[in-house]
């Protein structure tokens, strides 16, 4: 109401009515009691009230057939995929102040529009379940480089990646081993590059082109054996080799998983000092430190004494069907306190799981296998195991 004086001339009242305002006279309490001095209220006359014509349809203002939904712009955009506009225009578009506008449209059964009170609307679009095509597309978008893919852990790891339709690239000294283990594979599924990590000059940058994740399972025996032939010693394999290929890796790699060993922080203590007579634990610890300081997102897996296999003389079908026997349960620890044995199958699965579990980034885990039912390839169970290790 306007704060006007009580005395108004008829001319002013007539002018007010002509301008679209209705004059409401003050009410009297009784015939004998004079009215209280209060200003008349000037309200818009409904008979003369006119609304402006709505502009042409566009993203700037809602049309009369639109409903306003109090949604964030991001939610409005994502929800619009579930709607169909009658005029072929985007059914939902964002307005300033976190408001989304819903055009007149049809909703499929998977989406629901419910009133939220106070004249507003709340749009709840049901999420479609992940389809096999979506999972396949997500897997095909990754390219995992495996270094040491024909060793005891590496071959099981590669077989598991191939069974999950994940693009895999191998870095091998002897590419012929890949054909004997994994058979003839299409290059869109499995790529093999010949390289020796002990030779830094032979690591071509093209080997890392398009790589999103890296798993390193290289290693040799702790004591002199036939595997040491051809300068395959712990210093050259576990230290020089890891340092060379990590230095050649691009910083765009999303995750590097390195397989190390338990006891690397205690190589001067009994009984670990016996295992370290030729420096295997010391060089593995040096490699760990180099990875930690590389600036590349990493996860380090320290298995106990490896069991089950190696399955170096079998084909891909045998590798995929390999089992850990009764020792399928998994124990994960931190702080280099865990001891025991670890199934190669469990170690391979732990490496693959670490690629996708975000909480493992920048962490070091010890792992062993015991009798009982294990997590298999169930990601949620692996998340719980990794989380439990951090809480202990």
Order of alpha helices (4+ residues) and beta strands (2+ residues): alpha-beta-beta-beta-alpha-beta-beta-beta-beta-beta-beta-alpha-beta-alpha-beta-alpha-beta-beta-alpha-beta-alpha-alpha-beta-beta-alpha-beta-beta-alpha-beta-alpha
